[in-house]
């Protein structure tokens, strides 16, 4: 009888400890990365709203790109080309997902066509062929029911449902290449400078002087992160800066006036959270720090010393963010951090040979060693 009572007490204590552990996990906001699926020989390009667009390196008459269900990895459809395609021309910048449609800039000889497909079944809806003065650096930008492009200095707005031209407007501010972002009813055009356009009036709100602080290309010299990005009433973009060594800085400007709030050091990784702009920068002698900049106060909220990886992947999760670094044996670690304090919440090993990571909400798609793995972030 006594042994039975002891066993019951031990079982009860074990249950209490287990519940306490689970409660502590929930209280601490502990997060896990659950592997949903894994597949070989696809190269993730872009992902949004449950659809992943990916392709294969071209070898003869092989598939150019395909669409997959993000949660299951099931192929929805694929596009075939009769003629071999130069894989070097296939870039993530050539694709954009919006609503139930996929928009693709495709090379046609020495020119390009802009095509619209149903993202679920691959049915082509419309095509604008043989576009003049358009290339991947001038990729049209889709924003809801419209898309925008610039040809010979003229901004053009099209209906994204049928590809019909709606209106044109002269920029009046020199050579621009593409629409880089839309935020709070404003458009941010870039080229050899930055111009802000008010969508309601279709007129220029402000512009930087020509050849002054032009937007630098994404992923320049291993810099990862989408620029421009936005926090509150401020835009952050990576631009050329003649006043600093290396010639690059992050510029923080008020979106309504264009007035410069701050110039920040050239980053190796950036991410915009709900309240802050988080950046990884060198501090000298091979050392690096990560800090959170508050554009309202113009000050750093926190900063911490970090190890820098060869490629710094950073992704926003509201009040949290993910950054990567090397672990042992050249594995890549994904670290979940608190945006308000910089505190590390959890760490997950993504394995060896990671070459690219893209995000769709709480899904991460990790390309490594000729395979792609999908992780779901929970907690």
C-alpha positions in Angstrom: 0.0 0.0 0.0 2.8 2.3 0.9 4.6 1.6 -2.4 1.5 2.4 -4.3 1.1 5.8 -2.4 4.8 6.6 -3.2 4.2 5.8 -6.9 1.1 8.1 -6.9 3.1 10.9 -5.2 5.9 10.5 -7.7 3.5 10.5 -10.7 1.8 13.6 -9.3 5.1 15.5 -8.8 6.2 14.5 -12.3 2.9 15.9 -13.7 3.3 19.2 -11.8 6.9 19.5 -13.0 5.8 18.9 -16.6 3.0 21.4 -16.4 5.4 23.9 -14.8 7.9 23.4 -17.7 5.2 24.0 -20.3 3.9 27.0 -18.4 7.4 28.4 -18.3 7.8 27.9 -22.0 4.6 29.8 -22.7 5.4 32.5 -20.2 8.8 33.0 -21.7 7.5 33.1 -25.2 9.7 30.2 -26.2 9.7 29.6 -29.9 10.2 26.5 -32.0 11.1 25.9 -35.7 9.1 22.9 -36.9 10.1 21.3 -40.2 7.1 21.1 -42.4 8.6 19.6 -45.6 11.8 19.3 -47.6 12.4 18.8 -51.3 15.4 18.7 -53.6 16.6 20.7 -56.6 14.3 23.7 -56.3 15.6 27.2 -55.9 13.2 29.4 -53.8 12.7 32.8 -55.4 9.8 34.6 -53.7 6.9 33.6 -51.4 3.8 35.3 -50.2 0.3 34.4 -49.0 0.8 30.7 -49.1 2.5 30.3 -52.5 6.2 29.7 -53.1 7.7 30.5 -56.5 10.8 28.5 -57.3 12.9 27.3 -60.2 15.7 24.9 -61.2 19.1 25.6 -62.7 18.5 25.3 -66.5 20.0 22.3 -68.2 18.5 21.9 -71.7 14.8 22.1 -72.0 14.0 22.2 -68.3 11.3 23.9 -66.3 11.9 27.6 -65.9 9.9 28.2 -62.7 7.0 26.6 -60.8 4.5 27.4 -58.0 4.2 25.4 -54.8 1.8 25.3 -51.9 4.0 26.9 -49.1 2.6 24.7 -46.3 2.8 21.3 -48.0 5.5 21.7 -50.7 3.0 20.3 -53.3 3.6 21.6 -56.8 0.6 23.6 -58.1 1.9 24.2 -61.6 5.0 24.7 -63.7 5.9 26.7 -66.8 7.9 25.1 -69.6 10.0 26.8 -72.1 10.7 25.3 -75.6 14.1 27.0 -75.8 16.8 26.7 -73.1 16.8 29.7 -70.8 20.0 31.3 -69.4 19.6 30.8 -65.6 21.6 33.9 -64.9 18.7 35.9 -66.1 16.3 34.3 -63.6 16.3 36.5 -60.5 13.9 36.9 -57.6 13.5 40.5 -58.7 11.7 39.3 -61.9 8.8 37.9 -59.9 6.0 39.5 -57.8 3.0 37.9 -56.1 -0.1 40.1 -55.4 -3.5 38.7 -54.5 -4.3 35.6 -56.6 -1.8 36.5 -59.3 1.8 36.1 -60.2 3.6 38.7 -62.3 6.8 37.8 -64.2 9.2 39.9 -66.2 10.6 37.5 -68.9 13.2 38.0 -71.6 12.1 37.9 -75.2 15.2 38.3 -77.4 16.8 41.6 -76.6 13.7 42.9 -74.9 11.3 41.9 -72.1 7.6 41.0 -71.7 5.6 41.5 -68.5 3.2 38.6 -67.9 0.3 37.9 -65.5 -0.6 34.4 -64.4 -3.1 32.9 -62.0 -0.9 31.8 -59.1 -3.0 28.7 -58.3 -3.3 27.1 -61.8 -0.7 28.9 -64.0 -3.3 30.2 -66.5 -1.9 33.3 -68.3 -4.3 36.2 -67.9 -2.5 38.9 -70.0 0.9 39.8 -71.4 2.6 43.0 -72.4 5.2 42.1 -75.0 8.3 43.7 -76.4 8.6 46.4 -73.7 11.1 49.1 -74.6 13.4 50.6 -72.0 12.5 47.8 -69.5 14.9 45.4 -67.8 15.2 43.6 -64.4 16.6 46.8 -62.9 13.4 48.5 -64.0 11.0 45.8 -62.9 7.4 47.0 -62.9 6.0 47.3 -59.3 2.5 45.8 -58.5 0.5 47.5 -55.8 -3.0 46.1 -55.4 -5.2 46.7 -58.5 -2.4 48.7 -60.3 1.1 48.3 -61.4 3.7 50.9 -62.3 6.7 51.2 -64.6 8.8 53.9 -66.0 9.9 54.3 -69.6 12.1 57.1 -70.9 11.4 59.2 -67.8 7.6 58.8 -67.9 5.7 57.0 -65.1 2.9 54.8 -66.3 0.1 53.2 -64.3 -1.6 50.1 -65.6 -4.6 48.1 -64.4 -3.1 44.9 -63.0 -6.4 43.0 -63.8 -6.2 43.4 -67.5 -2.9 45.1 -68.3 -4.5 48.3 -69.7 -2.8 51.7 -69.4 -4.6 54.0 -66.9 -2.5 57.2 -66.8 1.0 58.7 -67.4 2.9 61.3 -65.5 6.3 62.9 -66.1 8.8 62.6 -63.3 10.3 66.1 -63.8 13.3 65.0 -61.7 15.8 63.3 -63.9 16.6 59.6 -64.6 14.6 57.2 -62.4 14.6 53.4 -62.8 11.8 51.8 -60.8 9.2 52.0 -58.0 11.0 50.7 -54.9 8.2 50.9 -52.3 4.7 52.1 -51.5 3.8 53.3 -48.0 1.0 55.4 -46.5 -0.2 56.5 -49.9 3.2 57.5 -51.1 5.4 56.0 -53.7 9.2 55.9 -53.5 11.0 55.9 -56.9 14.7 55.3 -57.3 17.4 55.7 -59.8 20.3 58.1 -59.5 18.3 59.7 -56.6 15.1 59.1 -54.7 11.7 60.7 -55.5 8.5 60.6 -53.4 5.2 60.7 -55.3 1.8 61.5 -53.7 -0.6 58.9 -55.2 -3.7 61.1 -54.6 -2.3 64.1 -56.6 0.1 62.1 -58.8 2.6 64.9 -58.1 6.1 64.9 -56.7 6.2 65.5 -52.9 9.9 65.7 -52.6 13.1 64.4 -54.2 16.8 64.2 -53.3 19.1 66.1 -55.7 20.2 64.2 -58.7 23.3 61.9 -58.1 22.8 62.6 -54.4 22.3 59.5 -52.3 21.0 57.2 -55.1 19.6 54.0 -53.9 22.1 51.2 -53.9 21.1 47.8 -55.3 19.8 45.0 -53.0 22.3 42.4 -51.7 25.2 44.7 -52.6 28.5 43.1 -51.4 26.6 40.6 -49.4 24.3 43.1 -47.7 20.9 41.5 -47.1 17.6 43.1 -46.3 15.0 45.0 -48.3 15.6 48.7 -48.8 13.8 50.9 -48.7 12.0 49.9 -45.5 9.7 51.9 -43.3 9.2 52.6 -39.5 6.5 55.0 -38.4 6.8 58.2 -40.6 10.3 57.4 -41.7 11.9 55.7 -44.7 15.3 54.0 -44.5 17.4 53.2 -47.6 20.9 52.2 -48.5 22.5 54.9 -50.6 25.8 56.1 -51.9 27.5 58.5 -49.6 30.6 60.4 -50.7 31.3 61.6 -47.1 32.2 58.2 -45.7 34.8 55.6 -46.4 33.3 52.8 -48.5 30.8 55.2 -50.0 27.6 53.7 -48.5 25.3 54.7 -45.7 21.8 54.1 -44.5 19.7 57.3 -44.9 16.7 57.9 -42.6 14.3 60.5 -44.0 10.9 61.8 -43.1 8.4 60.3 -45.6 6.4 63.5 -45.9 9.1 66.1 -46.1 12.2 64.2 -47.3 14.2 65.8 -44.5 17.1 63.7 -43.3 16.7 62.5 -39.8 20.0 60.5 -39.5 22.7 58.8 -41.5 23.6 55.4 -40.1 26.7 53.3 -40.7 26.9 50.9 -43.7 25.2 47.7 -42.5 25.8 44.0 -43.0 22.2 43.2 -42.2 19.0 45.2 -41.6 15.4 44.6 -40.6 12.5 47.0 -39.8 10.3 46.0 -36.8 7.2 47.7 -35.6 9.0 50.4 -33.8 12.7 50.2 -34.6 15.3 49.9 -37.4 17.7 47.1 -36.5 21.1 46.9 -38.1 24.4 44.9 -37.8 27.5 47.1 -38.4 31.3 46.7 -38.0 33.0 48.4 -35.0 36.6 47.8 -36.1 39.2 45.0 -35.7 36.9 42.3 -36.9 34.2 43.2 -34.3 30.5 43.8 -34.9 27.5 45.2 -33.1 23.8 45.0 -33.5 21.6 48.0 -32.5 18.0 49.2 -32.7 17.5 52.8 -33.9 14.3 54.7 -32.9 13.6 57.2 -35.7 11.3 59.3 -33.5 13.9 60.1 -30.9 16.9 59.7 -33.2 18.7 57.5 -30.7 19.7 53.9 -30.3 17.4 52.0 -27.9 19.8 49.1 -27.4 23.0 47.7 -28.8 24.9 44.4 -28.3 28.1 42.8 -29.6 27.5 40.1 -32.2 29.3 37.7 -34.4 28.9 38.4 -38.1 28.3 35.6 -40.7 29.3 35.8 -44.3 25.7 36.5 -45.2 23.5 38.2 -42.6 19.8 37.1 -43.0 17.3 39.1 -41.0 13.5 38.8 -40.9 10.8 40.8 -39.0 8.2 39.1 -36.9 6.4 42.2 -35.4 7.9 42.8 -32.0 10.5 40.1 -32.7 13.0 39.4 -35.4 15.2 36.6 -36.7 18.9 36.9 -37.5 21.4 34.2 -38.5 25.0 33.4 -37.6 27.4 30.5 -38.0 27.4 27.7 -35.5 29.9 24.8 -35.2 31.1 23.1 -38.3 29.8 25.9 -40.5 26.2 25.3 -39.7 23.8 28.2 -39.8 21.9 29.1 -36.6 18.6 31.0 -36.7 18.3 33.2 -33.6 14.9 34.7 -32.5 15.4 38.1 -30.8 13.2 40.5 -28.9 13.1 43.8 -30.9 12.6 46.0 -27.8 15.7 44.7 -25.9 17.8 42.7 -28.4 17.5 39.7 -26.0 18.0 36.3 -27.7 14.8 34.2 -27.1 15.7 30.9 -28.9 18.2 29.4 -31.3 17.6 26.7 -34.0 20.2 24.9 -36.1 19.3 25.1 -39.8 22.2 22.8 -40.9 25.2 23.2 -43.2 25.6 24.8 -46.6 22.8 27.5 -46.3 22.9 29.7 -49.3 19.6 31.5 -49.2 16.6 32.1 -46.9 13.2 33.7 -47.7 10.2 34.4 -45.5 6.4 34.3 -45.7 5.0 35.4 -42.3 5.9 32.5 -39.9 7.3 30.3 -42.7 11.0 30.2 -43.5 12.3 28.6 -46.7 16.0 27.5 -46.3 18.0 26.6 -49.4 21.1 24.4 -48.6 23.1 21.6 -50.2 20.8 21.3 -53.2 17.6 21.1 -51.2 15.0 23.5 -49.8 13.4 23.0 -46.3 10.3 24.8 -45.0 10.2 25.6 -41.3 7.1 26.9 -39.4 7.8 29.3 -36.5 5.5 28.7 -33.5 5.3 30.4 -30.2 
